[in-house]
Structure formats: structure tokens, C-alpha cells
């Protein structure tokens, strides 16, 4: 039952993040994508209430006679009183004087028994954004016109639209349409499904115990089911959804995943969209390169891997980081050499120290470490050990080395504990011991508060003493996956 939970967990989280209070920045293309309805509304303040009168629909089916109301509050800022109305998801409407029009553009999620709702602080926009919204809607209808115009070569909205329209992963649930809608938007499976276009189906059965529980029926395979679906993951989010929809869950249903992508949108083919996006990877604008990588990840475009490999030698670390993040998703064995070369080129650092620590180098090392972790290729171990000895003995670098390294990886991983100026996090050492022929001792997993400097120094000394006493007999006898089954002390 737990075997394929992340299929649903990741899809649910991608939507849930928009409805929570931890908002990421969204561009206009993303706002148009996430909104199921977009309206032009008129502001009508009345006492301590603000009424929004719906004037025109830009996206979605129009609803007659809809009125949305919010409470108006006042606050003083530098001696000036400002009035603002706040809707759900922290969407705000400023009522200060100086705004020429009382019209706004309103982005809304789907409505249910609770009515229409905003989903992000950017859900209320000035009316002067109308042309941009209409242009994005036109891009979604036929992107060919815009791709063929030099004016839009580095247009972030167009890049985002191409990633959305030609996204390779599609889910269908023929007998459980509510689940399909729940999972179908923004499914973040790109890092977990191999980038060979496949189609596969999974069958589920529902058994009414104390609460609905979904159980995995024998798998019906159409194409190759990725290894990802045979790994053990939690089932909480899908189970929670099934519980809330217990009257709707059929006794048996099938989830079909197709990664072929849309062959054509308007006058633009999938291949031409990918070619356009690959061309953006050489832009001199970092935000364009970042957006293009994200779009190509949605397309599962393995043809962009050689370009990203070349960009791993870019003189700017920020461009290298974007390439490494893309390669992390691609999981392409061809990228091992370029990732390791970029790791070897990193300068020495003092990981976790207050001084001698460069944030750009850290972010780049994390991106490379994550890409190498996803590849899990022993060929990366020598570079990972050199990086740990240079001071990158933490986070993704150390995590990767502890999971794929042999006995010789322990000394590089413990090296940062020998520096008294470095904060110590020995979780990777515990991973190594779980993979070894020696037991994990209780003191190794004892927690310490973040400000207990002396406790960390004492623990570091204990680790070093343990290693000196045991390194002669220390052997790696398990893979990382096998080590997950080793019981805690």
C-alpha cells in the first residue's frame, strides 16, 4: 500500500503550497496557470466592507450575480493612514487615494460549497495588467505566433506557458474523476520518473475498515514502471484524501500515468517548443535560463542534457547551479563527468563556520551533491571525497557520499569534526555505520541543542576516538537501501 505514495504526495503538495501561508513568488504566467477563473472586478467600498462587483470574465465560465466581500482595515504608516482589504490567502486590495481606476483583475481558484477563493497574495492585480493577462491566454491557445517572433525570445511568460502546455506528465483516473482533478495540476514527478516517455497503469482497491484505506492491487503494467514505484513511501496524503471523500471512493480504480506530452498546441509542435526552450539556455539573463530549465524539466527533455553539461563549466556559479539543478532532475548518466569536474573546481571552504564560507559556493555544491545523489553512481565517490576534505563535509555532498561511498569515505566525512570552529552535524556518519558491520551506539544519535557548543565539541571528540579505535575493522556491508531496514539501537 505504501509503495507509490509519492506519486500523490507530490502532486497534492504542489497545490497545497499555494493554499497555505508559505507563499512562493509567482509570475504572471504562473498566476494565469493556477487560476481557474480570472475576472475584472469593480471595487465598491461601503463603510468597513469592500464589495467586488464582477464585470468581465477573462478565464473560466462566467457566473452571474457574484459578489465577493472583504473587511476593510486601517493602519498608520509614517503618519499616513492607509486602508486595505484582505481576502483569503493574504490577497490585499489597497484603497489609498492615487490609484486611477477602481477596476482590478482578480485570480480565483475553483469554487465549492465555500464559494470562490483567492490562492496567493498576487491574486488582486491592477487593471493595467489586463493586456499581459490576455497575451498569456493567447500564448496558451497558440504559442507558435509568439515563438516565431524575435520580440518574445526571452519572454518569461512564454517560457512558462510552453512548460505548462507541453508538460510531459499527464494523469487520468477514468472511474474517479475527483481524484484526477486533485492530482492533475502541477504534478511534481519530474525528478522521479525516468525521462523515457512511457505509459503505465496502477490498480487500487478500497477496503472500508475504520476509515477508508487504499490498498495496492496487483500492478497492471503498460510500458516500464519506474523503480521509483517499487520503493517504500508513506501513504498519508492520499489516505487523507480518501477519508474526506469516503462516499466517492470506488471499490476499484485505475491511475494511468502518461509521459508522452502533447504533440502539438496550436501551430507549434512539441519538438519545436523544446528547441525554442533549449535556445534560451544560452541567454545572458539568469532569470531566463532558470525559467527555461524549469520548462524543459516539465517536458522531460533529455536532449537538453548535453547543453546543461556544457553549462557546468560556465564562469558564473549561478549559471552552473541552474544547470546542476536541471541535471538533478534528469538523472542522466552522461552528466557524471561534468558534475564531478564542477565539484573538483570548487574552492576550499569552511562548512558551517561563521567565516570562510561563501553562499554561492555552498548553493552550487548543494545542487551538484543532489544531482550526484540522484544518480548514485560509484564513479562520483572520488570527487565527493575530495570535496568533503576541502570543507564541503555537510548537506547534499555528505549525504551522497555516505550513501554511495565505501570504507574510504568515512575519513573525509569525519574531517570537519576535527575543526573546532565548525558546527557539527554527524548524521552522515550514522548513515555510514548503519551500512557497516558495526552497530550504531546510543550516544551517536543523542540530540543536542543548536547552541550547545561544548556538547558538540565533546561529541566530536568522541566520534574521532571511536573512529581511531574501529577504523581497522570497519567495513561497508550494506547498500543504503538495505541499511534502512536496520533497527535503531
C-alpha positions in Angstrom: 0.0 0.0 0.0 2.9 2.4 0.7 4.7 1.7 -2.5 3.7 4.6 -4.7 2.6 7.3 -2.3 4.9 10.0 -3.6 3.0 10.0 -6.9 0.1 11.5 -5.0 2.0 13.3 -2.2 4.0 15.4 -4.6 1.0 16.4 -6.6 -1.0 17.3 -3.6 1.8 19.3 -2.1 2.3 21.3 -5.2 -1.3 22.6 -5.0 -1.4 22.8 -1.2 1.6 25.1 -1.1 -0.4 27.7 -3.0 -3.3 27.5 -0.5 -1.1 27.7 2.6 0.6 30.7 4.1 4.1 29.8 2.9 3.8 31.6 -0.5 6.5 31.4 -3.1 6.9 34.1 -5.7 4.6 33.6 -8.7 5.0 35.4 -12.1 2.0 36.4 -14.2 2.3 33.3 -16.3 2.0 31.1 -13.2 -0.9 33.2 -11.8 -2.8 32.6 -15.1 -2.0 28.9 -15.0 -3.1 28.3 -11.4 -6.2 30.4 -11.6 -9.3 28.5 -12.8 -11.2 31.8 -13.1 -10.0 35.3 -13.8 -12.3 38.3 -13.6 -12.2 42.0 -13.9 -14.0 43.4 -10.9 -15.1 46.8 -9.7 -14.2 48.0 -6.2 -17.2 49.3 -4.2 -16.2 50.3 -0.6 -19.1 50.7 1.8 -18.2 51.5 5.4 -15.9 48.8 6.7 -16.7 46.5 3.8 -15.4 46.2 0.3 -17.6 44.7 -2.3 -16.2 43.3 -5.6 -18.6 43.5 -8.5 -17.8 41.1 -11.3 -17.7 42.9 -14.6 -15.9 40.7 -17.1 -14.5 37.2 -17.2 -11.1 36.6 -18.8 -10.7 32.9 -18.0 -13.2 30.3 -16.9 -17.0 30.2 -17.1 -18.8 33.4 -16.1 -21.1 33.4 -13.1 -23.9 35.9 -12.9 -24.6 37.9 -9.9 -21.5 37.1 -8.0 -20.3 39.4 -5.2 -17.2 38.9 -3.2 -16.8 40.9 0.0 -13.9 41.6 2.4 -13.5 43.6 5.6 -11.6 46.9 5.4 -9.0 47.8 8.0 -6.9 50.9 8.6 -3.4 51.3 9.8 -0.9 54.2 10.2 2.4 54.2 8.3 4.8 57.1 8.8 2.0 59.4 9.8 -0.3 58.4 7.0 -3.5 56.4 7.4 -3.9 53.6 4.8 -6.9 51.5 4.2 -6.7 47.9 2.9 -9.0 45.0 2.4 -7.6 41.5 2.9 -9.1 38.4 1.3 -8.1 34.7 1.8 -4.5 33.7 1.1 -3.4 37.2 2.1 -4.6 38.8 -1.1 -4.8 42.5 -0.5 -6.6 45.4 -2.1 -5.2 48.9 -1.3 -7.8 51.6 -1.1 -5.4 54.5 -0.8 -6.0 57.5 -3.0 -3.9 57.9 -6.1 -5.0 54.7 -7.9 -6.6 56.0 -11.1 -9.1 53.1 -11.7 -11.4 51.3 -9.3 -11.1 48.2 -11.5 -8.9 45.2 -10.7 -8.0 41.8 -12.1 -9.0 39.0 -9.7 -7.5 35.5 -9.9 -9.6 32.8 -8.2 -9.3 29.1 -7.6 -12.2 26.7 -8.3 -15.3 27.3 -6.2 -17.0 24.7 -4.0 -19.6 24.9 -1.2 -17.5 27.6 0.5 -17.6 29.8 -2.7 -14.8 31.4 -4.7 -11.4 31.9 -3.2 -8.1 33.6 -3.8 -5.0 31.4 -3.5 -2.0 33.8 -3.4 -1.1 37.3 -2.3 -0.8 38.3 -6.0 -4.4 37.4 -6.7 -5.5 41.0 -7.0 -3.7 43.0 -9.8 -4.1 46.5 -11.2 -6.2 46.8 -14.3 -3.2 47.8 -16.3 -2.1 44.2 -16.3 -5.1 43.2 -18.4 -3.1 43.2 -21.7 -0.5 41.0 -20.2 -3.1 38.5 -19.0 -4.8 38.5 -22.4 -1.4 37.9 -24.1 -0.7 35.0 -21.8 -4.1 33.5 -22.6 -3.3 33.9 -26.3 0.1 32.1 -25.8 -1.7 29.2 -24.2 -4.1 29.0 -27.2 -1.4 29.1 -29.9 2.2 29.6 -28.8 3.5 29.4 -32.3 2.8 33.0 -33.1 5.0 34.1 -30.1 7.8 31.5 -30.5 8.3 32.7 -34.1 8.6 36.4 -33.1 12.0 37.6 -32.0 10.3 40.0 -29.7 9.4 37.2 -27.4 12.8 35.4 -27.4 13.4 35.9 -23.7 9.8 36.4 -22.6 9.3 34.7 -19.2 5.6 34.3 -19.6 6.1 32.5 -22.9 8.7 30.2 -21.4 6.4 29.3 -18.6 3.4 28.7 -20.9 5.5 26.3 -23.1 6.5 24.3 -20.0 2.9 24.1 -18.9 1.2 23.4 -22.2 3.8 20.8 -23.3 4.3 19.2 -19.9 5.0 15.6 -20.5 3.4 14.0 -17.4 -0.4 13.5 -17.5 -2.6 11.6 -15.1 -6.0 10.1 -15.7 -8.3 8.3 -13.4 -11.2 7.1 -15.5 -13.5 5.9 -12.7 -12.6 8.5 -10.1 -12.6 11.9 -11.8 -12.4 13.8 -8.4 -9.0 12.2 -7.7 -7.8 13.1 -11.3 -8.6 16.7 -10.7 -6.9 16.6 -7.3 -3.7 15.2 -8.8 -3.6 16.6 -12.3 -2.4 20.1 -11.7 1.3 20.8 -11.2 2.3 17.2 -10.6 5.9 17.4 -9.4 7.0 13.9 -10.5 9.7 15.1 -12.9 12.5 14.2 -10.6 11.2 10.6 -10.1 10.0 9.4 -13.4 12.8 8.4 -15.9 13.0 10.6 -18.9 12.0 7.9 -21.4 8.4 8.5 -22.5 6.3 5.7 -21.1 2.8 4.8 -20.2 1.8 2.7 -17.2 -1.2 2.0 -15.1 -1.8 1.1 -11.5 -4.8 -0.5 -10.0 -6.1 0.2 -6.5 -8.8 -1.3 -4.2 -10.6 0.4 -1.3 -11.5 -1.6 1.8 -13.8 0.1 4.4 -12.2 -0.5 7.7 -12.4 2.1 10.5 -11.6 4.6 7.7 -11.1 4.1 4.0 -7.7 2.5 3.3 -6.3 2.2 -0.2 -4.5 -1.0 -0.9 -2.3 -1.7 -3.9 -3.8 -4.4 -6.1 -1.6 -6.4 -8.5 0.1 -3.9 -10.8 -1.1 -3.8 -14.3 1.8 -2.6 -16.4 1.7 -0.8 -19.7 5.2 0.1 -20.6 8.0 0.2 -18.0 7.1 1.1 -14.4 10.0 3.1 -12.9 11.9 1.8 -9.9 10.5 4.8 -8.0 7.2 3.0 -7.7 8.7 -0.1 -6.1 10.2 1.9 -3.2 8.6 2.3 0.2 7.0 5.7 0.8 4.3 7.0 3.2 0.6 6.9 2.2 -0.7 9.7 4.4 -1.9 12.3 1.9 -3.8 10.0 -0.4 -5.3 8.2 2.6 -6.4 11.6 4.0 -8.0 12.5 0.7 -9.8 9.1 0.5 -11.1 9.7 4.0 -12.5 13.1 3.2 -14.2 11.6 0.1 -15.2 8.2 1.6 -18.6 8.2 -0.2 -16.9 8.7 -3.5 -14.0 6.2 -3.4 -14.9 3.3 -5.8 -14.1 -0.3 -4.8 -11.6 -0.4 -7.7 -10.0 2.3 -9.7 -7.0 2.7 -12.1 -4.5 5.5 -12.2 -2.9 6.0 -15.6 0.4 7.9 -16.0 1.3 9.0 -19.5 4.6 10.9 -20.1 4.4 11.4 -23.9 3.4 15.0 -23.7 1.1 17.0 -26.0 2.3 16.5 -29.6 1.0 19.9 -30.8 -0.5 23.1 -29.4 -2.0 25.5 -32.0 0.6 25.7 -34.7 3.6 24.6 -32.5 4.9 21.1 -32.2 6.3 19.5 -29.0 9.8 19.3 -30.7 9.8 22.9 -31.8 8.8 24.0 -28.3 11.7 22.0 -26.9 14.1 23.5 -29.5 13.0 27.0 -28.6 13.5 26.4 -24.8 16.9 24.8 -25.3 17.9 28.0 -27.2 17.1 30.0 -24.1 19.7 28.1 -22.0 22.4 30.3 -23.5 20.7 33.6 -22.7 22.8 36.2 -20.8 19.8 36.7 -18.4 19.9 34.3 -15.4 16.1 34.5 -14.9 15.5 33.4 -18.5 17.9 30.5 -18.1 16.3 29.4 -14.9 12.8 29.6 -16.4 14.0 27.6 -19.5 15.4 24.8 -17.3 12.2 24.6 -15.3 10.2 24.3 -18.5 12.5 21.7 -20.0 12.2 19.7 -16.8 8.4 19.7 -17.3 8.9 18.4 -20.8 11.3 15.6 -19.6 13.6 16.8 -22.3 16.7 14.7 -22.3 18.0 16.4 -25.4 18.8 19.4 -23.2 21.2 17.4 -21.0 24.3 18.0 -23.2 23.7 21.7 -23.1 23.4 21.6 -19.3 26.6 19.6 -19.1 28.4 22.3 -21.1 27.0 25.0 -18.9 28.5 23.2 -15.9 31.8 24.9 -16.9 30.1 28.4 -17.1 32.2 31.1 -15.5 29.3 32.3 -13.3 28.5 29.9 -10.4 24.8 30.9 -10.6 24.5 29.5 -14.1 26.3 26.3 -13.0 23.9 25.9 -10.2 20.9 26.1 -12.5 22.4 23.5 -14.8 23.1 21.2 -11.9 19.6 21.5 -10.6 18.3 20.5 -14.1 20.7 17.6 -14.2 19.5 16.5 -10.8 16.0 16.1 -12.3 17.3 14.5 -15.5 19.3 11.7 -13.7 21.2 11.1 -16.9 24.4 9.0 -16.5 26.1 11.1 -19.2 26.3 14.0 -16.8 28.6 12.3 -14.2 31.8 13.6 -15.7 30.7 17.3 -15.9 29.2 17.3 -12.4 32.3 15.8 -10.9 34.5 18.3 -12.8 32.5 21.2 -11.5 32.7 19.7 -7.9 36.5 19.5 -8.2 36.7 23.1 -9.3 35.0 24.4 -6.2 37.5 26.3 -3.8 38.2 25.2 -0.3 35.6 26.3 2.3 34.8 26.0 6.0 31.4 24.3 6.0 29.1 25.5 8.8 31.6 28.1 10.0 30.8 31.7 10.7 33.7 32.9 8.5 35.4 31.5 5.4 32.0 30.4 3.9 30.7 31.6 0.5 27.0 31.3 0.0 27.2 30.9 -3.8 29.8 28.1 -3.5 27.5 26.5 -0.9 24.4 26.6 -3.2 26.4 25.3 -6.1 27.8 22.4 -4.0 24.4 21.5 -2.8 23.0 21.4 -6.3 25.8 19.2 -7.5 25.5 17.0 -4.5 21.8 16.5 -5.1 22.4 15.7 -8.7 25.0 13.1 -7.8 22.8 11.6 -5.1 20.0 11.1 -7.7 22.5 9.3 -10.0 24.0 7.2 -7.2 27.0 6.3 -9.3 30.2 5.0 -7.6 32.2 6.9 -10.2 31.3 10.1 -8.3 32.9 8.9 -5.0 36.5 10.2 -5.6 35.2 13.7 -6.4 32.8 13.6 -3.4 35.7 12.6 -1.1 37.9 15.4 -2.4 35.0 17.9 -1.9 34.5 16.7 1.7 38.2 17.1 2.5 38.0 20.7 1.1 35.4 21.5 3.6 32.1 20.5 2.0 31.5 17.7 4.5 27.9 18.5 5.0 24.4 18.7 3.4 24.0 17.0 0.0 27.7 16.3 -0.6 28.0 14.4 2.7 24.6 12.8 2.3 25.6 11.5 -1.2 29.0 10.3 0.0 27.5 8.5 3.0 25.0 6.6 0.8 27.3 5.6 -2.1 30.8 5.7 -0.6 32.9 2.7 0.6 35.0 2.5 3.7 37.4 5.2 2.5 34.6 7.7 2.6 34.4 7.8 6.4 37.6 9.8 7.0 36.6 12.6 4.6 33.1 12.7 6.3 34.6 12.9 9.8 37.3 15.5 8.7 35.1 18.6 9.6 34.7 17.3 13.1 38.4 18.0 13.6 37.9 21.7 13.1 36.9 23.4 16.4 35.4 26.4 14.5 32.9 24.3 12.7 29.4 23.4 13.8 28.9 19.6 13.8 26.1 17.5 12.3 27.2 13.9 12.2 24.0 12.3 10.7 26.1 11.2 7.6 28.4 9.2 9.9 25.4 7.4 11.4 24.3 6.5 7.9 27.8 5.0 7.2 27.6 3.0 10.4 24.2 1.6 9.5 25.7 0.4 6.3 28.6 -1.1 8.1 29.4 -4.3 10.1 29.4 -2.3 13.4 26.4 -1.3 15.5 25.1 2.2 16.0 25.7 3.2 19.6 23.1 5.1 21.6 25.4 8.2 22.2 25.7 8.6 18.4 22.1 9.5 18.0 21.6 11.6 21.1 20.3 15.0 20.2 22.0 18.3 21.2 20.6 21.8 21.2 21.8 24.1 18.4 23.6 26.4 20.9 25.3 23.7 22.9 28.8 24.3 21.5 30.6 22.4 24.3 28.3 19.4 23.8 29.1 19.4 20.1 32.9 19.6 20.8 32.7 16.7 23.2 30.7 14.6 20.8 33.1 15.4 18.0 36.0 14.2 20.2 34.1 11.0 21.0 33.5 10.4 17.3 37.1 10.8 16.5 38.1 8.5 19.3 35.6 5.9 18.1 36.9 6.1 14.6 40.5 5.7 15.7 39.5 2.6 17.7 37.4 1.0 15.0 38.7 2.0 11.6 40.8 -1.1 11.1 37.7 -3.4 11.4 35.2 -1.0 9.7 33.6 -2.5 6.6 30.7 -1.4 4.4 28.4 -4.4 4.1 25.1 -2.9 3.0 23.7 -0.6 0.4 21.9 2.5 1.7 18.5 0.9 0.9 19.4 -2.2 2.8 20.5 -0.1 5.8 17.0 1.4 6.1 15.9 -1.9 7.5 18.5 -2.0 10.3 16.7 -1.4 13.6 17.6 1.6 15.7 19.6 1.0 18.9 
